[in-house]
Amino acid sequence: MRKVLFTLLNVVAVLCAASAAFAAEGAVAPQVVSMIAIGTAIGMGLAALGCGIGMGFGLRGACEGTARNPDVSGKITVTMLIGLAMIESLAIYTLVIDLIILFANPYL
């Protein structure tokens, strides 16, 4: 089943890329712009999903640690906030790359 799905996804990708491959030299096909927009949306969605899951695990761990040992809640909170900031920076980097692909694409 996995091989069939992988093959179908490759076929769809090749068919979508065919219009860009056969496009005229000076013109930009509208399909290329729409594929770029769809790709950046999917990339940002996956980054947000991954960061949300990571933040949830981090928050769960901090809550469990505080529940086990309330005396060190200050240290746990500081460490958790630093970790959440690092995780959120991954989503911000993805947003910056997506905006570069959308608006500063040298191929368009």
Secondary structure, 3 states (H helix, E strand, C coil): CHHHHHHHHHHHHHHHHHHHHCCCCCCCCHHHHHHHHHHHHHHHHHHHHHHHHHHHHHHHHHHHHHHHCHHHHHHHHHHHHHHHHHHHHHHHHHHHHHHHHHHCCCCC
